[in-house]
Amino acid sequence: FFAAITLAFFPIFTANLGGFLMAYLVVFGISLVFTLLMQLLVVTILLCWAVPILAFAFYAYLYPLSAALYGEAYRVGLDKLALKKAAEPPAARKKAR
């Protein structure tokens, strides 16, 4: 099972490596800023009650956002892979099969 997923995903991942890395960095950066904000709220005793509420709302927003970013990177990788295969000469496509 793992080999099938790895072999099918690897060409798409390498076709759009920059897109996947950018999606990861955006999600990581947003999470880092939120974590620092939550630490500031915990330090203030009066606002520490808001941490669970804000964390729930934030992660409920972050999960669909990250799914959209990774989905976009995956779609662009598929498109780049299709363009790469279409640009190959027909003789090279027959040998690759």
N, C-alpha and C positions, 0 to 999 in steps of 0.2 A: 504493500500500500504506500509506504513512504517513498519507495523508488519511483512509483508512477507519478506521484505528486511532484517530486523533485525534478524528474526528467521533463515533465510537461511545463513546469513553471520556470525553470532555469533559462530557456531561450527568451521568454517574455521579460524576465527580470533583467537579463543582460542587454536586451534591446533598449530598455528605458531605465538604465541604472540611475541616471541623474534625477529622473522623476520620482523614483522610489526613495532615493536619499533626501530629496527636497520635502517629500511628504512626511518622512520620518522626522526631519529637522523641524518642520512647522509644528507637528504634534508635540514633539519633545519641548520645543521652546514655549509653547502655550502652557504645557503642563508645568514647566519650571517656573514660569511667572505666577501661575496659580498657586503652586506650592509655597513660594515665598510670601505671597499675600496671605495664605492661610496661617503661616508661621507668625506673621505680624498680628493676625487676629487672635491667635492663641495666647500670645504674650500679653495682650490687653485682656485682663480678667473680665471686664464688662462685655466684651464682644465675643468671647469664646463660645457662647451659646449658638452663634451664627455659623460656626464652622461646619457642623454636620449638614445643615440646611443648604449652605452654599456649595459644599462638596457634592452633595447629591445632584443639585441643579447643574453644576459645572460638568460632572462626568456624564450626566444624561445628555448634555450638549456635545461633549467631546467625542463620545463614541460614534455617533452618526457622522460627525465632521471628519474624523480619521478614516472611517469607512469610505466616505466620498473621496477623500484625497487619495487613498490607496487604490480605490476603484478607478479613478481617473488615470493614475499612473499605469495601472494594468491595461486599461483600454488603449492608451497611447503606445504602450509596449506591443500590444497586439497589432496595432496599425503599423508601427515601424517594422515589425517582423513580416507583416504581409507585403509591405513595400519592398523590403529587402528580398523576399522570395520572388516577387514579381519582376524585380530588376535582374535576376539571374538569367543567363542564357538558357534556352530549353535543354541543351545537352547537359548542363550542370545539374538541372533539376532532375533529369532522368537518372544520373549517376547517384544523386543523393538518396533516392528512394531505394 
